[in-house]
Amino acid sequence: MDTLLIQLRKAAGLTQQSAAKQLGVRQSTISMWESGASKPRIAMLKKIASVYNCDIRQLLENAANW
């Protein structure tokens, strides 16, 4: 089952590479967030919400599950 970040990225029609470019991070960073190897910083969540076209509250509520 895909994690929330994967679901949101795919729903936005983005690849890891295109999401990384828009967020100003490396593709490997997106991969680590999606696998749970690391978590995005709180300051990055607003940008993720904007790029993935989702509500930041959805990200904050699920942050503990990443």
C-alpha positions as CSV (number, residue, x, y, z in Angstrom):
1,M,0.0,0.0,0.0
2,D,1.3,3.4,-0.9
3,T,2.1,5.9,1.8
4,L,0.1,9.2,2.0
5,L,3.0,11.1,0.4
6,I,3.1,8.6,-2.6
7,Q,-0.7,8.8,-2.9
8,L,-0.7,12.6,-2.9
9,R,2.2,12.9,-5.3
10,K,0.6,10.5,-7.8
11,A,-2.8,12.2,-7.4
12,A,-1.0,15.5,-8.4
13,G,0.3,13.7,-11.5
14,L,3.9,14.0,-10.5
15,T,6.9,11.6,-10.7
16,Q,9.4,11.7,-7.9
17,Q,11.8,13.6,-10.2
18,S,9.2,16.3,-11.1
19,A,8.1,16.6,-7.5
20,A,11.8,17.0,-6.5
21,K,12.4,19.7,-9.1
22,Q,9.3,21.7,-7.9
23,L,10.2,21.3,-4.3
24,G,13.9,22.1,-4.7
25,V,15.2,18.9,-3.4
26,R,16.8,15.8,-4.8
27,Q,14.8,12.8,-6.1
28,S,16.5,10.7,-3.5
29,T,15.0,13.0,-0.8
30,I,11.5,12.4,-2.1
31,S,12.2,8.6,-2.1
32,M,13.4,8.8,1.5
33,W,10.3,10.7,2.6
34,E,8.0,8.2,0.8
35,S,9.8,5.2,2.2
36,G,9.9,6.6,5.8
37,A,13.7,6.7,5.9
38,S,13.4,10.4,6.7
39,K,10.7,13.0,7.2
40,P,10.3,16.4,5.6
41,R,10.9,19.3,7.9
42,I,7.8,21.2,9.1
43,A,8.8,24.2,7.0
44,M,8.7,22.0,3.9
45,L,5.2,20.8,4.5
46,K,3.6,24.1,3.3
47,K,5.5,23.8,0.0
48,I,4.6,20.1,-0.3
49,A,0.9,20.9,0.2
50,S,1.1,23.6,-2.5
51,V,2.9,21.4,-5.0
52,Y,0.8,18.3,-4.3
53,N,-2.4,20.4,-4.1
54,C,-3.5,19.2,-0.7
55,D,-4.4,20.7,2.6
56,I,-1.4,21.1,5.0
57,R,-3.6,19.8,7.8
58,Q,-3.8,16.4,6.0
59,L,0.0,16.3,6.0
60,L,0.3,17.4,9.7
61,E,-2.3,14.9,10.9
62,N,-0.5,12.0,9.1
63,A,3.1,13.1,9.8
64,A,3.5,10.6,12.7
65,N,2.7,7.7,10.3
66,W,5.6,8.5,7.9
